[in-house]
Amino acid sequence: MSTKETKFSLTEDWTVVLYGFLIIGLVLLGLKIPTPTFGWKDTTELFDKVLIPTNIVNILLVFVLVYVIAILSTLTLGKNVSATIKGFPIVFVLTTLALILAGNSFLKNWNLEAVIFSLSIGLLISNFFTVPAWLKDSLSTELYVKIGLVLLGTSVIFSDILKAGSLGLIQALVVVISVWYFAFWISKKMGIDEELAIIISSAVSICGVSAAIATAGAIKGDAKKLSYVISIVLITAIPMIIFLPFIAKALHLSEEVTGAWLGGTIDTTGAVIASGTLVGETALKISTIVKFSQNVLLGLAAFAISIYWTYTNNQSETVQESKPTIGIIWERFPKFVIGFIAASLLFSFFISTETFDQVKGTFKSLQGLWFALAFTSIGLETKFSDLFNEEGKKPLYAFLIAQLFNVFITLLIAYFLFNK
């Protein structure tokens, strides 16, 4: 094991676990972290609810917390602290603008999430202006993503698996496994590299954006590939919200089957809810249960993918053995996954329901903020030509083919399980 790995406080993954749990501990000990309001319908509500002094103060208080964490993390990692001190406030302001845009009710109805706005803002700046070197030095995309993922673990509660219902869990397991392997197979057949193929497979089969982020973190995936996949996920979800309910009605499917179908095929929870609402209350309930069942599998999937990736992609060129040792697997294993699982176990078995209900909103807000900060950073580092070049067509085609397979196989499974 390298010297760097033995000093866990100096590695990025252990730093993420350290400060992720610092945030969790502070909240559980009673630190009141405000949850700013970003939702608005029109300009009147924008100035009456979002851009009012009290809400701006709440935004500033959250900024102080994440700013301190960002600086401490930079210090721990031995990186350029002065760049973080100067650059992070700019990234935060741009991210706040993205959160405000995403808070518009019209855009919310189209499932345009904050990450797509933060990514777009960063892309616009990086493609039409020159990003200063010191600002680029301040960007810590993987750090922000992984802190968000550790906080995401607080919402994966094992007791909720039972609430999802046996049929929902059965469908989720069958859909996730079958669609994941089909997506991976078709991606490899089309000549897509294994890293991108795994991210695409997880995004299509599990839960869209969150699965793509978790998978990219688990395999130390390229941020540009991740942003590309997330863009496809969010764009594809829009027509599915609208057309799948109409197709279900044309096929005379029951609300139970329709809900199970929507929950298993549409890649983001917000889009599932929007689509289920168009059908009816029963469809909304079943679709939410099925989607939640798939979300619950995210932690297990990330862990399994981490093991697979470290076992198959980390052999030293100087070592002739066919398989890496346990020591090498541990050395290369993404330690932030341990933080994710530890947070899930903590909130599943040691935190009371009452306490969880009090803090879950705080963690959800902070998790979303860290993800949005990461995608603002990705945008600032990326050119349009990197996202939408000739090579980008193959991943798009692979995603669409896998999604089409997902639509058909999930419909068959939903009909078999939920048709009365």
C-alpha positions in Angstrom: 0.0 0.0 0.0 1.3 3.4 -0.9 2.3 6.0 1.7 -0.4 8.3 0.6 -3.1 5.6 1.2 -1.9 4.9 4.8 -2.6 8.5 5.8 -6.3 8.3 5.2 -6.8 12.0 6.1 -4.7 12.9 3.0 -6.7 10.9 0.4 -9.8 12.3 -1.3 -12.1 9.4 -0.4 -11.3 9.4 3.3 -11.5 13.2 3.3 -15.0 12.9 1.9 -16.0 10.4 4.6 -14.5 12.6 7.3 -16.2 15.8 6.3 -19.4 14.1 5.2 -19.8 12.7 8.6 -18.7 16.0 10.2 -21.8 17.5 8.5 -24.0 14.6 9.6 -22.7 14.8 13.2 -23.2 18.6 13.4 -26.8 18.2 12.3 -27.5 15.3 14.6 -26.0 17.3 17.5 -28.5 20.1 16.9 -26.8 22.5 14.5 -29.7 24.3 12.7 -28.8 24.5 9.0 -31.4 26.6 7.2 -33.1 25.2 4.1 -33.4 28.2 1.7 -36.5 28.5 -0.5 -35.9 28.4 -4.2 -39.5 27.6 -5.5 -41.4 30.3 -7.3 -44.1 30.6 -10.0 -43.7 34.1 -11.4 -41.6 37.3 -10.8 -43.9 38.4 -8.0 -43.2 35.2 -6.0 -39.5 35.4 -7.0 -39.1 38.7 -5.2 -41.6 37.8 -2.4 -40.3 34.4 -1.5 -36.8 33.8 -2.9 -35.1 37.2 -3.1 -36.2 38.4 0.3 -33.7 39.3 3.0 -34.5 36.4 5.3 -34.1 33.8 2.5 -30.9 35.5 1.3 -29.5 35.3 4.9 -30.4 31.6 4.9 -28.5 31.1 1.6 -25.5 33.0 3.1 -25.5 30.8 6.2 -25.5 27.6 4.0 -22.7 29.2 2.0 -20.6 29.7 5.2 -21.0 26.0 6.0 -20.1 24.6 2.6 -17.3 27.2 2.2 -15.7 26.1 5.4 -16.0 22.4 4.4 -14.5 23.1 1.0 -11.5 25.0 2.5 -10.9 22.3 5.2 -11.1 19.6 2.5 -8.6 21.5 0.4 -6.2 21.9 3.4 -6.6 18.2 4.2 -5.8 17.2 0.7 -2.8 19.5 0.5 -4.2 21.4 -2.5 -4.2 25.1 -3.5 -6.1 26.7 -0.6 -5.9 30.2 -2.0 -7.5 29.1 -5.2 -10.4 27.6 -3.2 -10.8 30.7 -1.1 -11.1 32.9 -4.2 -12.9 30.5 -6.6 -15.5 28.7 -4.4 -17.7 31.8 -3.8 -18.0 32.2 -7.6 -19.0 28.5 -8.1 -21.5 28.9 -5.2 -23.1 32.0 -6.7 -23.4 30.3 -10.1 -24.9 27.3 -8.5 -27.4 29.4 -6.5 -28.5 30.9 -9.8 -29.0 27.4 -11.1 -31.1 26.4 -8.1 -33.3 29.5 -8.5 -33.9 28.8 -12.2 -34.7 25.1 -11.3 -37.1 26.3 -8.6 -39.5 27.8 -11.2 -42.7 25.8 -11.2 -43.0 25.7 -15.0 -39.5 24.3 -15.4 -40.1 21.9 -12.5 -43.1 20.5 -14.3 -40.8 19.6 -17.2 -38.4 17.8 -14.7 -35.5 20.2 -15.5 -33.5 19.6 -12.4 -30.9 21.9 -10.8 -27.9 19.8 -12.1 -28.8 20.5 -15.7 -29.0 24.3 -15.0 -25.7 24.3 -13.1 -24.0 22.2 -15.9 -25.5 24.6 -18.5 -24.3 27.7 -16.8 -20.8 26.3 -16.4 -20.8 25.3 -20.1 -21.9 28.7 -21.3 -19.2 30.4 -19.3 -16.4 28.0 -20.3 -17.4 28.1 -24.0 -18.0 31.8 -24.5 -15.5 33.2 -22.0 -12.0 32.4 -20.8 -12.0 30.7 -17.4 -9.1 32.0 -15.3 -6.5 29.5 -14.2 -7.0 30.2 -10.5 -10.8 29.5 -10.9 -10.0 26.2 -12.7 -7.6 25.3 -9.8 -10.4 25.8 -7.3 -12.7 23.3 -8.9 -13.1 20.0 -7.0 -15.7 18.1 -8.9 -15.1 14.7 -7.4 -14.9 16.0 -3.9 -18.3 17.7 -4.2 -19.9 14.7 -5.8 -18.7 12.3 -3.2 -19.7 14.5 -0.2 -23.2 14.6 -1.8 -23.1 10.8 -2.1 -22.2 10.3 1.6 -25.1 12.5 2.5 -27.3 10.6 0.1 -26.7 7.5 2.3 -28.8 9.2 5.0 -31.9 8.7 2.9 -31.4 5.1 2.0 -33.3 3.5 4.9 -33.4 -0.3 5.1 -36.8 -0.3 6.9 -38.3 1.5 3.9 -37.5 -1.6 1.7 -40.4 -3.3 3.4 -42.7 -0.4 2.8 -41.9 -0.6 -0.9 -43.9 -3.8 -1.1 -42.9 -7.3 -2.3 -44.1 -6.8 -5.8 -42.3 -3.5 -6.2 -39.1 -5.1 -5.0 -39.4 -8.1 -7.2 -40.0 -5.9 -10.2 -37.1 -3.6 -9.2 -34.7 -6.5 -8.9 -35.7 -8.1 -12.2 -35.7 -4.8 -14.1 -32.4 -3.5 -12.7 -30.5 -6.8 -13.4 -31.9 -7.4 -16.8 -31.8 -3.8 -18.1 -28.3 -3.2 -16.6 -26.8 -6.2 -18.4 -28.6 -5.5 -21.7 -27.4 -1.9 -21.6 -23.8 -3.0 -20.8 -23.9 -5.6 -23.5 -25.2 -3.2 -26.2 -22.8 -0.5 -25.2 -19.8 -2.9 -25.5 -21.2 -4.2 -28.8 -21.1 -0.6 -30.1 -17.5 -0.1 -29.1 -18.1 2.1 -26.1 -15.4 2.0 -23.4 -16.2 0.0 -20.3 -16.2 3.0 -18.0 -18.9 4.9 -20.0 -20.8 1.6 -20.6 -21.1 1.1 -16.8 -22.3 4.6 -16.2 -24.9 4.3 -19.0 -26.1 0.9 -17.7 -26.6 2.2 -14.2 -28.4 5.3 -15.3 -30.9 3.4 -17.5 -31.6 0.6 -15.1 -31.6 2.0 -11.6 -32.5 5.6 -11.0 -31.1 8.0 -13.6 -29.1 10.9 -12.3 -28.3 9.6 -8.8 -27.3 6.2 -10.2 -25.0 7.8 -12.8 -23.4 10.0 -10.2 -22.9 7.1 -7.7 -21.5 4.8 -10.4 -19.1 7.4 -11.7 -17.9 8.0 -8.2 -17.5 4.3 -7.5 -15.3 3.7 -10.6 -13.6 7.2 -10.5 -15.3 7.9 -13.9 -14.5 10.8 -16.1 -16.6 13.9 -15.2 -17.2 14.7 -18.9 -18.7 11.3 -19.5 -20.9 11.6 -16.4 -22.2 15.0 -17.6 -22.9 13.6 -21.0 -25.0 10.7 -19.6 -26.9 12.9 -17.2 -27.7 15.3 -20.0 -29.2 12.3 -22.0 -31.1 11.1 -18.9 -32.8 14.4 -18.3 -33.6 15.1 -21.9 -35.0 11.6 -22.5 -37.2 11.9 -19.4 -39.2 14.8 -20.8 -40.9 13.0 -23.7 -41.4 9.9 -21.6 -43.4 11.9 -19.0 -45.8 13.0 -21.7 -46.1 10.0 -24.0 -46.0 6.9 -21.8 -49.3 7.7 -20.0 -51.0 8.2 -23.4 -49.6 4.9 -24.6 -50.8 3.2 -21.5 -54.3 4.5 -22.0 -54.2 3.4 -25.7 -53.3 -0.1 -24.5 -56.1 0.0 -21.9 -53.7 -0.8 -19.1 -54.9 -0.7 -15.5 -53.6 2.1 -13.3 -51.7 -0.5 -11.3 -49.9 -1.8 -14.4 -49.4 1.7 -15.7 -47.9 2.9 -12.4 -45.5 -0.1 -12.2 -44.5 0.6 -15.8 -43.8 4.3 -15.3 -41.9 3.7 -12.1 -39.7 1.1 -13.7 -38.9 2.9 -16.9 -38.7 6.7 -16.3 -35.2 7.4 -14.9 -35.8 10.2 -12.3 -38.2 10.2 -9.3 -39.5 13.7 -10.1 -40.4 12.6 -13.7 -42.1 9.5 -12.4 -44.3 11.5 -10.0 -45.1 14.0 -12.8 -46.1 11.2 -15.2 -48.0 9.2 -12.6 -50.1 12.2 -11.7 -51.3 12.4 -15.3 -52.8 8.9 -15.0 -54.4 8.9 -11.5 -53.9 8.4 -7.8 -53.4 4.7 -7.9 -50.9 4.9 -10.7 -49.1 7.7 -8.8 -48.9 5.5 -5.7 -47.7 2.3 -7.5 -45.2 4.2 -9.7 -43.7 5.9 -6.6 -43.4 2.6 -4.8 -41.7 0.9 -7.8 -39.3 3.8 -8.3 -38.5 3.9 -4.6 -37.7 0.2 -4.7 -35.2 0.8 -7.5 -33.7 3.8 -5.6 -33.2 1.5 -2.6 -31.0 -0.8 -4.7 -28.6 2.1 -5.5 -26.3 1.5 -2.5 -26.1 -2.3 -3.2 -25.4 -1.6 -6.9 -22.7 1.0 -6.2 -21.0 -1.4 -3.8 -21.1 -4.3 -6.3 -19.8 -2.1 -9.1 -17.0 -0.9 -6.9 -15.9 -4.4 -6.2 -16.1 -5.4 -9.8 -14.2 -2.3 -11.0 -11.4 -2.6 -8.4 -11.1 -6.3 -9.1 -10.9 -6.2 -12.9 -9.3 -2.8 -13.6 -6.4 -2.3 -11.2 -3.8 -4.9 -12.1 -0.3 -3.5 -12.1 1.6 -3.8 -15.4 4.6 -5.2 -13.5 2.5 -7.9 -11.8 2.0 -11.1 -13.8 -0.7 -12.6 -11.6 -4.1 -13.0 -13.3 -5.9 -11.6 -10.3 -5.2 -8.7 -8.0 -4.7 -9.4 -4.3 -7.1 -8.5 -1.5 -4.6 -5.7 -0.5 -4.7 -4.1 -4.0 -8.5 -4.3 -4.1 -8.7 -2.6 -0.7 -6.1 0.0 -1.7 -8.0 0.9 -4.9 -11.5 0.5 -3.5 -13.4 3.8 -3.4 -13.6 4.5 0.3 -16.4 7.0 0.0 -18.7 4.0 -0.7 -18.0 2.9 2.9 -19.2 6.4 4.0 -22.3 6.0 2.0 -23.1 2.6 3.5 -22.1 3.7 7.0 -24.6 6.7 6.7 -27.3 4.3 5.5 -26.7 1.9 8.4 -26.6 4.7 10.9 -29.9 6.1 9.9 -31.5 2.7 9.4 -30.8 1.2 12.8 -29.5 3.9 15.2 -31.4 7.0 14.5 -35.0 7.3 15.6 -37.8 7.9 13.2 -38.6 11.2 14.9 -35.0 12.4 14.6 -34.9 11.3 10.9 -38.1 13.2 10.1 -36.6 16.3 11.6 -33.3 16.2 9.7 -34.1 14.5 6.4 -35.0 17.8 4.7 -31.7 19.3 5.7 -29.7 16.4 4.3 -31.7 16.3 1.1 -31.1 20.1 0.6 -27.4 19.8 1.3 -27.0 16.7 -0.9 -28.6 18.5 -3.8 -26.4 21.5 -3.2 -23.2 19.5 -3.3 -24.3 17.8 -6.5 -25.2 21.1 -8.1 -21.8 22.6 -7.1 -20.1 19.6 -8.8 -22.0 20.1 -12.0 -21.2 23.8 -12.1 -17.6 22.8 -11.8 -17.9 20.2 -14.6 -19.4 22.8 -16.9 -16.6 25.3 -16.1 -14.1 22.6 -17.1 -15.8 21.4 -20.3 -16.2 22.5 -23.9 -19.3 21.8 -26.0 -17.1 20.0 -28.4 -16.2 17.5 -25.7 -19.8 16.7 -25.0 -21.4 16.7 -28.5 -18.7 15.4 -30.9 -18.9 12.6 -33.5 -17.9 10.0 -30.8 -20.8 11.2 -28.7 -23.4 9.6 -31.0 -22.6 6.0 -30.1 -23.3 6.5 -26.3 -26.6 8.3 -27.3 -27.7 5.5 -29.5 -26.7 2.9 -26.9 -28.7 4.7 -24.2 -31.8 5.0 -26.4 -31.6 1.4 -27.4 -31.2 0.3 -23.8 -34.1 2.6 -22.8 -36.3 1.1 -25.5 -35.5 -2.4 -24.1 -36.3 -1.1 -20.6 -39.7 0.2 -21.8 -40.7 -3.2 -23.3 -39.2 -5.6 -20.6 -40.6 -3.5 -17.8 -44.1 -3.4 -19.4 -44.1 -7.3 -19.6 -42.9 -7.6 -15.9 -45.4 -5.0 -14.7 -48.3 -6.7 -16.5 -47.3 -10.1 -15.1 -47.0 -8.8 -11.5 -49.6 -6.1 -11.2 -52.4 -7.1 -13.7 -55.4 -8.3 -11.6 
